[in-house]
C-alpha cells in the first residue's frame, strides 16, 4: 500500500497560522504553570521546636508534631549549639569547627501514648557537624519516605560529651499539605485531559480501516 494512502496526521497538515497558534498555546500554558508554581504554596513545611528535645545521659528524645499522609515524607534535622562547657578552647569555638559525632537513631510510632519500635536493629552512623561561632549547621538525622503514623517518637544516642556541652533544636520537615492538594489536582486535570484527547483520537480514527493508519497512529493507540 502506498504511503499516500495512509491517514495523514494533523501535525503534517497544519498551516503556518495553526502552527504558530500551537506554539503560543504551549508557551502560554508553560508560563501559566510557572506562575502558579511561583504564587502557589511552598513545597516544604518546616516546624522548629526550641524546647522539643529531652536529654538523658547520651540519649536525645523528641516527639514529632502531628502528621498526616498528605505530608508524604518526613525529615528530622537537629541544630547543635555548643555551650561554653564544651571541651574546646574559646578561640576554636569562635572559628569554623568540624566535629564528627556518632548517632544511633531509634524510631518509634506514637499512638495514644503507646510507643512501638519500628527499626528493630538501629545502626550507628557518623555525622559531621560544621560549626561557626558555636552554632552548627543543621544535620539530617533521618528521613522517612512514607508517613504511616500520626506521630513519631525519636531517640538519638550520641556522644556524652556532645550532650553535656551543647543545646539542641529539632527541625521537622515535610511536604506542605496545600502543595500536596495542588499536586493531586494537577495530576487529575492532566489525566482528564489525556483521557479526553484519547477519546477524540479514537473517534477520529474509528471511521477508517486500521490498515490505513500510519505507524505513528498505531503506536499512539497501543501506548
Secondary structure, DSSP 8 states (H G I E B T S, - for coil): --GGGS---GGGG--HHHHHHHHHHHHHHHHHHHHHHHHS--SEEEEEETT-EEEETTEEEEE-----GGG--EEEEEEEEE-TTSSS-HHHHHS-EEEEEEEEEEEEEEETTEEEES-TT--EEEEEEEEETTEE--EEEEEESS--SS-EEEEEE--HHHHHTEEEEEEEEEE-HHHHHHHHHHHHHHHHHHHHHHHHHHHHHTTS-GGGS-HHHHHHHH-
